[in-house]
Amino acid sequence: MNFDCRFAVAVMAAAMMSGLPSVRPVLAQAAPPAATAKSDAPVPQKGLATKAIEAAKSAASAAGDILTRVPCLPAKGIKDVPGSLPRVAHRIAAGEPVTIVAFGSSTTVGFGTSSPAYTYPNRLADQLRRKFPTADISIINRGMGGQDAPEMMKRFDAAVLDANPDLVIWQLGTNTVVKGSASDVAATAALVEDGIARLQARGIDVVLIDPQYVPAVASKTENASKMVKLIGEVARLKNVALFPRFEVMRQWHEDEKMPFDKFVIGDGLHMNDWGYACFAQLLGDTIIASVGQVKAGVEVPGNVMTYRPM
């Protein structure tokens, strides 16, 4: 089944499911009392509305948490490297409070979403709280539109370090690819390395997120390629986690044949609700897997070379 079919089925199921709460009370009131004697009256045939409701219930049961997860496939050919977030995993597993700072630019702010609830930090927080309902998990959104590494480092102490986080998810690179030069791209490495070193000195887990694969970025072929490579090399050099967003989204478009308008808004730069939700899910799935390892008694290494959420 191709993406359009999968997506259409999921959306139809979700749409039907969303109407169930208002229908169920009506059905309960309409149910006849228990029979006290045999009746020769013909059994009424199910109407189209009843059949549709029953179909929706069946879809709801089969779809699981479709209202909280989007029909989002992981990228292919990207190996999973487990155990990349030791501090946050141990703290969740131990029932200790966890603070996560989402640091970045407009895609961290959530530009393009239809509601603040659909930003990736909020979607991620919801996912982790559903999985760990007794955990005390806080995600602080410290995104600021239009910025990249030089501007981010000027507010690094106040926005990140002062929050005393257990995990920093650092999204960067897009604005430099779109607006900057090759020399600007090259200058990013030293700034990010400095920021990571300051986080590691405090024992804070780090996830780097490279640019999104969207028309405005993909059209800057040379800069985009250099930035993605640079961020990957910094992650390997500093032994921190990397979320390969560029490659994940590239596969949505090129391998899954998703048109850009399925996950990008009209400006050709920012993701829509679906794009942010899928991005958050893949990230959250790996945090959950890392916690599962700790609970299972598998020792999580402090350093990993790459971070693969699929």
N, C-alpha and C positions, 0 to 999 in steps of 0.2 A: 504494500500500500504506500503510495507516495505521500509527501508531506501534506499537500492540500487536502487529501482524503482524511488523513489522520487528524489534521487540525479541525476540519469541518465536523467530523464525528464528535470530537472532544467539545467543541463549542456548542453543538446542538445538545449534547448531554448536559453540559453546565447550564445552558439556558433553561432546559426543562426542569433541572434540579432546583434552580433558583426560585421556581414558582411553587415548589412543594409545601413549604411551611404554611402558606395561606390556604392550600387545598385540603390538607390533612384534617383540620378541625371540621370542615364541612362534611367530609366523608364519614367521620366518626358520628356526627349528629344524624346523618342520614341512614346509618345502619339500622336494620329492623331489630326489634327485640327477639330474644330467643323463642323459638317456636314451642308451643305447648301442645299442639295437636297437629296431625297430619293435614296437609292441604293439597287439594287437587289443582290449585292455581298454577299456571305455567311459570317456569322459572324465567325471569326477565333476562333478555339478552344484554350483554355489555355494549354500551354506547361507545362512540368514538372517543369521547372525552375520558371515559374510564380506562379504555385501552391505552390512551396516550399517557395517562397518569401512571398506570402499571408499568408501561415501557420506561418511563422516566425513573421510577423506583428501581427497576432492574438495572438501568444504566448507572444510577447512583451507586448501587451496590458493587457493580463491576469496576467502576471508575475509581473507587477509593476516595482519595482526597483531591479530586479534580478541581474543586473550587478553591483549593489552596495551592495547587501546583498546576503549571501549564503543561501542555503536551510537548515536552522538551527533550530531544534526543541528545545524548552526549556525543562529542566528537569522536571520530574513529582514528585509530592509529597513534593515539597519544597514550603512552604507558602511564599507569598509575604508580606513583611513588608514595607509599603510605608513611604515616607518622611524621608529618612535616610541621606540626603545630604542637610541640610538647607542652608548653606552658598552659595554653588555653585548654588543651585536652585533659591534662592532669587536674586543673582547677574545676572543670565541669564534672569530671569523674568523681572528684572528692567532695562535691557539693559546695565549693567555695565560690564567692561572687566573681564574675568575669566582666571586665570592661574592654570593649572593642572600639577603636577609633577608625572610622572610615575617612581617609584623608585623600583629597584630590580636587578635581575641578568640577565642571558642570555635570558630568555623568555621575559624580558622587552626590552632588546637590539633587539630581534627578530631573534635569531639564528634559522635557518631552513627555513626562508622565501626565496622566489625567488627574492624578491625586497624589498628595504627599505620601499616602499609604503605600504607593506603588514604587517608591524609590528603592534601589537595590539594598541600602542599609536596612530599611524598614521591612522589606520582604525577607531579608536574611534573618533579622531579629525574630520575625513571626515564625519562620521555619525552625529556628533553634529552640524557641520557647515551646512549640508544639512537640518537638522531640524530647525536650528536657523540661517538662512542665514545672518541676520543683526547683529548677536552677534560677539563680539570680543573674541574668544576662543583660547587660546594658550596651547598646551600640550608639555611639555619639557620631553624628554626621558633621564632619569638619570640611565639607567641600566648599569651594568658592569658584564660581564660574570665571572662565577666561584665563585661569592661572596655569603655570607649569612650574617645573623645579625651581627656577630662580625666585619666583614670587612665593612659592610654598615654603622655601627654606627661611624666608624672612619672618614667617609666622609659626615656624616649627615648634618653638618652645611653648608658646601660649596655646596653640591649637592641638598639639600632640603630647608633648612631654608633661605638661601640667595636669593632664587628665590621668596620669599614671596608669596607662593601659596595659592589658595582658597581651593584646594583639593589635597591630596596626595594619590595616589593609590600605596600601598606598597605590592609588591610580594616577598615572601620569603619562606624559608623552604626546597626547593627541594634539594639544594646542601648538606645541613646537613643530610637529609634523605639518600641520595645516598652515601656520603663519610664519614659522621660522625658516632659517637657512640650515645648510649642512653643518656649518660651524656651531650653530645653536644646538643642534642634535648632539654633536660631539661633546659639548660642554656639560650636557646633562649628567654624564657618568660620574664625574667628580662630586657633583652636588648630591646625587642619590647615595653614593658610597659614604659620604660624610653623614648623611641622615641615618643610614642603616647602622653605621658604627656607633652612633649615639644611642640608638635603640638597643642594639645588642649589648652595650655596656650595662644596660639595666635589665638584661635578661628577657626582653620583650620579643614575642614572636612577630614575624614580618611576612606579609604577602605583598609582592609587587604585582601590579596589573598593567599590562601593556595596552596600547591604543586599540580602539574598536575598529573592526573592519566595516567601513561604511563608505559611500561614494566620495565624500569630502576628504577622507584619509587615503583610500585606495588610489585616488587620482594622483596623489603625491607619491608616486611609486618609489623614488630613490630615498626620500626622507623617511617614508613609512618603513621600508626595509631596514634602513640603518637604525631607526629607533627601536624596532622590535628586536633586532639582533643585539643592540646595546643593552637593553633592559635584561635580556636573557643572560648576557655575559656578566652583568653586574650581579644578578641573582646567583650565578654559579660561583663567582669570585667571593661573594660574601656569605655563601651557603645559606641563602634564604629561599623562601617559597616564591613560586612564580605562577600566576594564573595566566595562561596563554590566550587571552581574550581575542586577540587578532586572529589566531588560527582557528579558534572555536567558531567565530563568526564567519570567517572565510568559508568554512565547511558548510555552515548553514546555507550560504548563498551559492557556492560552486558545486558542492557535492549533493546537498539536499534539494538544490534547485529552488530555494526560497527566494522570491523576488524581494528586493530591498524594502519595499513598502510593507512587507509583513513584519519587519522588526525595526524599521527606521522611520522617523517622522519626515515630514516634507522638506526640512532643511538639509537633508542628506548627511547629517552629522550626528544627531542624537538618537538614541534608541527610543522605542515606544514602550508601552506597558509590557507587552510580551517579551521584548528583548531584555528589559531589566529583570523580569521575573525569571527567565531562563538562566541568565547570568547569575542571579542570586542563588538559584537552586543548585547549580553545579558547584558553586563555592560552598554552600551550606552542606551539601552531601559529603564533601570531603572532610569538613570540620567534624561532622557527625561520625564519619568512619574513623577518624583519628581518636575521638573519644571512645568509640567502641573498642579499639585496640587496647587502650589503657584499662578499660573495665574488664577486658578478657585476660589481662595480665601480660600483654605483649608490651615490652619496653619500647617507648617511643624515643628514637634518637634525637639528640639536640640539634644536629645539623643535617640538612639534606641538600642535594644539589639542585633539584627542581621540584616544582609543585604541579601535580597533574590531577585535576578534579574529576576526571572521567573514569 
